Amino acid sequence: MSALIIVGTGDHARVISEMARASGHDVIGHIEPDASRLDQIAWRGDSPILGSLDSDEPWINAHRGSPFVVAIGANEVRRRTYERCLELDLLPIALIHPTAAILGTASVAAGAQVCAMAMVGVSARVEANVIVNSMASVDHDVVVAAHAFIGPGVRLAGRVQVGAGSHIGIGAVVREGTMIGSDAFVAAGAVVIADVPSGVRVAGVPARPMDRPMEGSE
């Protein structure tokens, strides 16, 4: 295990801080991506805020090559922040809660987070900077592409593919073999039984595009 920098200062960052300690890491501190927000943060975490991602920050030279994870829920912000950390020569690591199950030949890429009581099934692949949140199930042969968000309690059945930057909301269910395109949005509690094209937002049971009237509506 190693000393770890957590990039983020919101609620998810506090969760990841506790998860890091439970996994045996020593948390060096937190980084706020946006320097303009440093004076506005009402921080409730146990580790200090070291500074921002501005290149002239004094903490950077002291910690180049240090392991990091980006603890920010919003996918696009998390992607930009992750790429900025790579530019600053920080080292992404996979962070996996000790109660999570990574089965057989499943793989979790550097920068990804698999939270408490989540499951990643046999031959599934979780790519860089993905969040698999608490009690989510990523079943066999699923692929979750980079920078995607899998919410708490989500159920992805076997061979589902989730495109880069997509958001699967809390408690959603996705039928086996379904493809979710890149930058798609699946609302909380949705049941997805058909492919979702890239950039499309869906909700409901069964899930339908959010700009289309639901059955029985005017």
Contacts in CASP RR format, 6 or more apart in sequence:
PFRMAT RR
TARGET T0000
AUTHOR 0000-0000-0000
METHOD contacts of the structure
MODEL  1
MSALIIVGTGDHARVISEMARASGHDVIGHIEPDASRLDQIAWRGDSPIL
GSLDSDEPWINAHRGSPFVVAIGANEVRRRTYERCLELDLLPIALIHPTA
AILGTASVAAGAQVCAMAMVGVSARVEANVIVNSMASVDHDVVVAAHAFI
GPGVRLAGRVQVGAGSHIGIGAVVREGTMIGSDAFVAAGAVVIADVPSGV
RVAGVPARPMDRPMEGSE
1 23 0 8 1.000
1 24 0 8 1.000
1 25 0 8 1.000
1 26 0 8 1.000
2 25 0 8 1.000
2 26 0 8 1.000
2 67 0 8 1.000
2 93 0 8 1.000
3 25 0 8 1.000
3 26 0 8 1.000
3 27 0 8 1.000
3 28 0 8 1.000
3 66 0 8 1.000
3 67 0 8 1.000
4 20 0 8 1.000
4 25 0 8 1.000
4 26 0 8 1.000
4 27 0 8 1.000
4 28 0 8 1.000
4 66 0 8 1.000
4 67 0 8 1.000
4 68 0 8 1.000
4 69 0 8 1.000
4 93 0 8 1.000
4 95 0 8 1.000
5 27 0 8 1.000
5 28 0 8 1.000
5 29 0 8 1.000
5 30 0 8 1.000
5 31 0 8 1.000
5 50 0 8 1.000
5 63 0 8 1.000
5 66 0 8 1.000
5 67 0 8 1.000
5 68 0 8 1.000
5 90 0 8 1.000
6 13 0 8 1.000
6 16 0 8 1.000
6 17 0 8 1.000
6 20 0 8 1.000
6 27 0 8 1.000
6 29 0 8 1.000
6 30 0 8 1.000
6 31 0 8 1.000
6 47 0 8 1.000
6 68 0 8 1.000
6 69 0 8 1.000
6 71 0 8 1.000
7 13 0 8 1.000
7 30 0 8 1.000
7 31 0 8 1.000
7 33 0 8 1.000
7 53 0 8 1.000
7 68 0 8 1.000
7 69 0 8 1.000
7 70 0 8 1.000
7 71 0 8 1.000
7 72 0 8 1.000
7 81 0 8 1.000
7 85 0 8 1.000
8 30 0 8 1.000
8 31 0 8 1.000
8 32 0 8 1.000
8 33 0 8 1.000
8 70 0 8 1.000
8 71 0 8 1.000
8 72 0 8 1.000
8 81 0 8 1.000
9 30 0 8 1.000
9 31 0 8 1.000
9 32 0 8 1.000
9 37 0 8 1.000
9 41 0 8 1.000
9 43 0 8 1.000
9 49 0 8 1.000
10 71 0 8 1.000
10 72 0 8 1.000
12 71 0 8 1.000
12 72 0 8 1.000
12 73 0 8 1.000
12 131 0 8 1.000
13 30 0 8 1.000
13 45 0 8 1.000
13 71 0 8 1.000
13 72 0 8 1.000
14 44 0 8 1.000
14 45 0 8 1.000
15 71 0 8 1.000
15 115 0 8 1.000
16 69 0 8 1.000
16 71 0 8 1.000
16 95 0 8 1.000
16 113 0 8 1.000
17 27 0 8 1.000
17 30 0 8 1.000
17 45 0 8 1.000
17 46 0 8 1.000
17 47 0 8 1.000
17 71 0 8 1.000
19 95 0 8 1.000
19 97 0 8 1.000
19 113 0 8 1.000
19 115 0 8 1.000
19 116 0 8 1.000
20 27 0 8 1.000
20 69 0 8 1.000
20 95 0 8 1.000
21 27 0 8 1.000
22 97 0 8 1.000
22 98 0 8 1.000
23 95 0 8 1.000
23 96 0 8 1.000
23 97 0 8 1.000
23 98 0 8 1.000
25 67 0 8 1.000
25 95 0 8 1.000
27 46 0 8 1.000
27 47 0 8 1.000
28 47 0 8 1.000
28 50 0 8 1.000
28 63 0 8 1.000
28 66 0 8 1.000
29 47 0 8 1.000
29 48 0 8 1.000
29 49 0 8 1.000
29 50 0 8 1.000
30 43 0 8 1.000
30 45 0 8 1.000
30 47 0 8 1.000
30 48 0 8 1.000
30 49 0 8 1.000
30 50 0 8 1.000
31 49 0 8 1.000
31 50 0 8 1.000
31 51 0 8 1.000
31 52 0 8 1.000
31 53 0 8 1.000
31 59 0 8 1.000
31 68 0 8 1.000
32 38 0 8 1.000
32 41 0 8 1.000
32 49 0 8 1.000
32 51 0 8 1.000
32 52 0 8 1.000
32 53 0 8 1.000
33 52 0 8 1.000
33 53 0 8 1.000
33 72 0 8 1.000
33 77 0 8 1.000
33 80 0 8 1.000
33 81 0 8 1.000
33 84 0 8 1.000
34 52 0 8 1.000
35 51 0 8 1.000
35 52 0 8 1.000
35 53 0 8 1.000
35 54 0 8 1.000
38 49 0 8 1.000
38 51 0 8 1.000
38 52 0 8 1.000
41 49 0 8 1.000
43 49 0 8 1.000
50 57 0 8 1.000
50 59 0 8 1.000
50 63 0 8 1.000
51 57 0 8 1.000
51 59 0 8 1.000
53 81 0 8 1.000
53 84 0 8 1.000
53 85 0 8 1.000
53 88 0 8 1.000
55 88 0 8 1.000
60 88 0 8 1.000
63 90 0 8 1.000
64 88 0 8 1.000
64 89 0 8 1.000
64 90 0 8 1.000
65 89 0 8 1.000
65 90 0 8 1.000
65 91 0 8 1.000
66 90 0 8 1.000
66 91 0 8 1.000
67 90 0 8 1.000
67 91 0 8 1.000
67 92 0 8 1.000
67 93 0 8 1.000
68 85 0 8 1.000
68 90 0 8 1.000
68 91 0 8 1.000
68 92 0 8 1.000
68 93 0 8 1.000
68 111 0 8 1.000
69 92 0 8 1.000
69 93 0 8 1.000
69 95 0 8 1.000
69 111 0 8 1.000
69 113 0 8 1.000
70 78 0 8 1.000
70 81 0 8 1.000
70 82 0 8 1.000
70 85 0 8 1.000
70 111 0 8 1.000
70 129 0 8 1.000
71 113 0 8 1.000
72 78 0 8 1.000
72 81 0 8 1.000
73 131 0 8 1.000
73 149 0 8 1.000
75 147 0 8 1.000
75 148 0 8 1.000
75 149 0 8 1.000
75 165 0 8 1.000
75 166 0 8 1.000
75 167 0 8 1.000
75 183 0 8 1.000
76 147 0 8 1.000
76 165 0 8 1.000
78 129 0 8 1.000
78 131 0 8 1.000
78 147 0 8 1.000
78 149 0 8 1.000
79 129 0 8 1.000
79 146 0 8 1.000
79 147 0 8 1.000
79 165 0 8 1.000
82 92 0 8 1.000
82 111 0 8 1.000
82 128 0 8 1.000
82 129 0 8 1.000
82 147 0 8 1.000
85 92 0 8 1.000
86 92 0 8 1.000
91 110 0 8 1.000
92 110 0 8 1.000
92 111 0 8 1.000
92 128 0 8 1.000
92 129 0 8 1.000
93 110 0 8 1.000
93 111 0 8 1.000
94 108 0 8 1.000
94 109 0 8 1.000
94 110 0 8 1.000
94 111 0 8 1.000
94 112 0 8 1.000
94 113 0 8 1.000
94 114 0 8 1.000
95 111 0 8 1.000
95 112 0 8 1.000
95 113 0 8 1.000
95 114 0 8 1.000
96 102 0 8 1.000
96 108 0 8 1.000
96 113 0 8 1.000
96 114 0 8 1.000
97 114 0 8 1.000
97 115 0 8 1.000
97 116 0 8 1.000
97 117 0 8 1.000
97 118 0 8 1.000
99 116 0 8 1.000
99 117 0 8 1.000
100 114 0 8 1.000
100 115 0 8 1.000
100 116 0 8 1.000
100 117 0 8 1.000
100 118 0 8 1.000
100 119 0 8 1.000
100 120 0 8 1.000
100 132 0 8 1.000
101 118 0 8 1.000
101 119 0 8 1.000
101 120 0 8 1.000
101 121 0 8 1.000
102 108 0 8 1.000
102 114 0 8 1.000
102 120 0 8 1.000
102 121 0 8 1.000
103 119 0 8 1.000
103 120 0 8 1.000
103 121 0 8 1.000
103 122 0 8 1.000
103 124 0 8 1.000
104 121 0 8 1.000
104 122 0 8 1.000
104 123 0 8 1.000
105 122 0 8 1.000
105 123 0 8 1.000
106 120 0 8 1.000
106 121 0 8 1.000
106 122 0 8 1.000
106 123 0 8 1.000
106 124 0 8 1.000
106 125 0 8 1.000
106 126 0 8 1.000
107 124 0 8 1.000
107 125 0 8 1.000
107 126 0 8 1.000
108 114 0 8 1.000
108 120 0 8 1.000
108 126 0 8 1.000
109 125 0 8 1.000
109 126 0 8 1.000
109 127 0 8 1.000
109 128 0 8 1.000
109 130 0 8 1.000
109 146 0 8 1.000
110 128 0 8 1.000
111 128 0 8 1.000
111 129 0 8 1.000
111 130 0 8 1.000
112 126 0 8 1.000
112 127 0 8 1.000
112 128 0 8 1.000
112 129 0 8 1.000
112 130 0 8 1.000
112 131 0 8 1.000
112 132 0 8 1.000
113 130 0 8 1.000
113 131 0 8 1.000
113 132 0 8 1.000
114 120 0 8 1.000
114 126 0 8 1.000
114 132 0 8 1.000
115 131 0 8 1.000
115 132 0 8 1.000
115 133 0 8 1.000
115 134 0 8 1.000
115 136 0 8 1.000
115 152 0 8 1.000
116 134 0 8 1.000
116 135 0 8 1.000
117 134 0 8 1.000
117 135 0 8 1.000
118 132 0 8 1.000
118 133 0 8 1.000
118 134 0 8 1.000
118 135 0 8 1.000
118 136 0 8 1.000
118 137 0 8 1.000
118 138 0 8 1.000
119 136 0 8 1.000
119 137 0 8 1.000
119 138 0 8 1.000
119 139 0 8 1.000
120 126 0 8 1.000
120 132 0 8 1.000
120 138 0 8 1.000
120 142 0 8 1.000
121 138 0 8 1.000
121 139 0 8 1.000
121 140 0 8 1.000
121 142 0 8 1.000
122 140 0 8 1.000
122 141 0 8 1.000
123 140 0 8 1.000
123 141 0 8 1.000
124 138 0 8 1.000
124 139 0 8 1.000
124 140 0 8 1.000
124 141 0 8 1.000
124 142 0 8 1.000
124 143 0 8 1.000
124 144 0 8 1.000
125 142 0 8 1.000
125 143 0 8 1.000
125 144 0 8 1.000
126 132 0 8 1.000
126 138 0 8 1.000
126 144 0 8 1.000
127 143 0 8 1.000
127 144 0 8 1.000
127 145 0 8 1.000
127 146 0 8 1.000
127 148 0 8 1.000
127 164 0 8 1.000
128 146 0 8 1.000
128 147 0 8 1.000
129 146 0 8 1.000
129 147 0 8 1.000
130 144 0 8 1.000
130 145 0 8 1.000
130 146 0 8 1.000
130 147 0 8 1.000
130 148 0 8 1.000
130 149 0 8 1.000
130 150 0 8 1.000
131 148 0 8 1.000
131 149 0 8 1.000
131 150 0 8 1.000
131 151 0 8 1.000
132 138 0 8 1.000
132 144 0 8 1.000
132 150 0 8 1.000
132 151 0 8 1.000
133 149 0 8 1.000
133 150 0 8 1.000
133 151 0 8 1.000
133 152 0 8 1.000
133 153 0 8 1.000
133 154 0 8 1.000
133 170 0 8 1.000
134 152 0 8 1.000
134 153 0 8 1.000
135 152 0 8 1.000
135 153 0 8 1.000
136 150 0 8 1.000
136 151 0 8 1.000
136 152 0 8 1.000
136 153 0 8 1.000
136 154 0 8 1.000
136 155 0 8 1.000
136 156 0 8 1.000
137 153 0 8 1.000
137 154 0 8 1.000
137 155 0 8 1.000
137 156 0 8 1.000
138 144 0 8 1.000
138 150 0 8 1.000
138 156 0 8 1.000
139 155 0 8 1.000
139 156 0 8 1.000
139 157 0 8 1.000
139 158 0 8 1.000
139 160 0 8 1.000
139 176 0 8 1.000
140 158 0 8 1.000
140 159 0 8 1.000
141 158 0 8 1.000
141 159 0 8 1.000
142 156 0 8 1.000
142 157 0 8 1.000
142 158 0 8 1.000
142 159 0 8 1.000
142 160 0 8 1.000
142 161 0 8 1.000
142 162 0 8 1.000
143 160 0 8 1.000
143 161 0 8 1.000
143 162 0 8 1.000
143 163 0 8 1.000
144 150 0 8 1.000
144 156 0 8 1.000
144 162 0 8 1.000
144 163 0 8 1.000
145 161 0 8 1.000
145 162 0 8 1.000
145 163 0 8 1.000
145 164 0 8 1.000
145 165 0 8 1.000
145 166 0 8 1.000
145 182 0 8 1.000
146 164 0 8 1.000
146 165 0 8 1.000
147 164 0 8 1.000
147 165 0 8 1.000
148 162 0 8 1.000
148 163 0 8 1.000
148 164 0 8 1.000
148 165 0 8 1.000
148 166 0 8 1.000
148 167 0 8 1.000
148 168 0 8 1.000
149 165 0 8 1.000
149 166 0 8 1.000
149 167 0 8 1.000
149 168 0 8 1.000
149 169 0 8 1.000
150 156 0 8 1.000
150 162 0 8 1.000
150 168 0 8 1.000
150 169 0 8 1.000
151 168 0 8 1.000
151 169 0 8 1.000
151 170 0 8 1.000
151 171 0 8 1.000
151 172 0 8 1.000
152 170 0 8 1.000
152 171 0 8 1.000
153 170 0 8 1.000
153 171 0 8 1.000
154 168 0 8 1.000
154 169 0 8 1.000
154 170 0 8 1.000
154 171 0 8 1.000
154 172 0 8 1.000
154 173 0 8 1.000
154 174 0 8 1.000
155 171 0 8 1.000
155 172 0 8 1.000
155 173 0 8 1.000
155 174 0 8 1.000
156 162 0 8 1.000
156 168 0 8 1.000
156 174 0 8 1.000
157 173 0 8 1.000
157 174 0 8 1.000
157 175 0 8 1.000
157 176 0 8 1.000
157 177 0 8 1.000
157 178 0 8 1.000
158 176 0 8 1.000
158 177 0 8 1.000
159 176 0 8 1.000
159 177 0 8 1.000
160 174 0 8 1.000
160 175 0 8 1.000
160 176 0 8 1.000
160 177 0 8 1.000
160 178 0 8 1.000
160 179 0 8 1.000
160 180 0 8 1.000
161 177 0 8 1.000
161 178 0 8 1.000
161 179 0 8 1.000
161 180 0 8 1.000
161 181 0 8 1.000
162 168 0 8 1.000
162 174 0 8 1.000
162 180 0 8 1.000
162 181 0 8 1.000
163 180 0 8 1.000
163 181 0 8 1.000
163 182 0 8 1.000
163 183 0 8 1.000
163 184 0 8 1.000
163 198 0 8 1.000
164 182 0 8 1.000
164 183 0 8 1.000
165 182 0 8 1.000
165 183 0 8 1.000
166 180 0 8 1.000
166 181 0 8 1.000
166 182 0 8 1.000
166 183 0 8 1.000
166 184 0 8 1.000
166 185 0 8 1.000
166 186 0 8 1.000
167 184 0 8 1.000
167 185 0 8 1.000
167 186 0 8 1.000
168 174 0 8 1.000
168 180 0 8 1.000
168 186 0 8 1.000
169 186 0 8 1.000
169 187 0 8 1.000
169 188 0 8 1.000
169 189 0 8 1.000
169 190 0 8 1.000
170 188 0 8 1.000
170 189 0 8 1.000
171 188 0 8 1.000
171 189 0 8 1.000
172 186 0 8 1.000
172 187 0 8 1.000
172 188 0 8 1.000
172 189 0 8 1.000
172 190 0 8 1.000
172 191 0 8 1.000
172 192 0 8 1.000
172 207 0 8 1.000
173 189 0 8 1.000
173 190 0 8 1.000
173 191 0 8 1.000
173 192 0 8 1.000
174 180 0 8 1.000
174 186 0 8 1.000
174 192 0 8 1.000
175 191 0 8 1.000
175 192 0 8 1.000
175 193 0 8 1.000
178 192 0 8 1.000
178 193 0 8 1.000
178 194 0 8 1.000
178 195 0 8 1.000
178 196 0 8 1.000
179 195 0 8 1.000
179 196 0 8 1.000
180 186 0 8 1.000
180 192 0 8 1.000
180 195 0 8 1.000
180 196 0 8 1.000
181 195 0 8 1.000
181 196 0 8 1.000
181 197 0 8 1.000
181 198 0 8 1.000
181 199 0 8 1.000
181 200 0 8 1.000
182 198 0 8 1.000
182 199 0 8 1.000
183 198 0 8 1.000
183 199 0 8 1.000
184 196 0 8 1.000
184 197 0 8 1.000
184 198 0 8 1.000
184 199 0 8 1.000
184 200 0 8 1.000
184 201 0 8 1.000
184 202 0 8 1.000
185 199 0 8 1.000
185 200 0 8 1.000
185 201 0 8 1.000
185 202 0 8 1.000
185 210 0 8 1.000
186 192 0 8 1.000
186 196 0 8 1.000
186 202 0 8 1.000
186 203 0 8 1.000
186 207 0 8 1.000
187 201 0 8 1.000
187 202 0 8 1.000
187 203 0 8 1.000
187 204 0 8 1.000
187 207 0 8 1.000
187 210 0 8 1.000
189 204 0 8 1.000
189 205 0 8 1.000
190 202 0 8 1.000
190 203 0 8 1.000
190 204 0 8 1.000
190 205 0 8 1.000
190 207 0 8 1.000
191 204 0 8 1.000
191 205 0 8 1.000
191 206 0 8 1.000
191 207 0 8 1.000
192 202 0 8 1.000
192 206 0 8 1.000
192 207 0 8 1.000
193 206 0 8 1.000
193 207 0 8 1.000
194 206 0 8 1.000
194 207 0 8 1.000
196 202 0 8 1.000
196 207 0 8 1.000
200 209 0 8 1.000
201 209 0 8 1.000
201 210 0 8 1.000
201 211 0 8 1.000
202 208 0 8 1.000
202 209 0 8 1.000
202 210 0 8 1.000
203 210 0 8 1.000
204 214 0 8 1.000
208 214 0 8 1.000
END
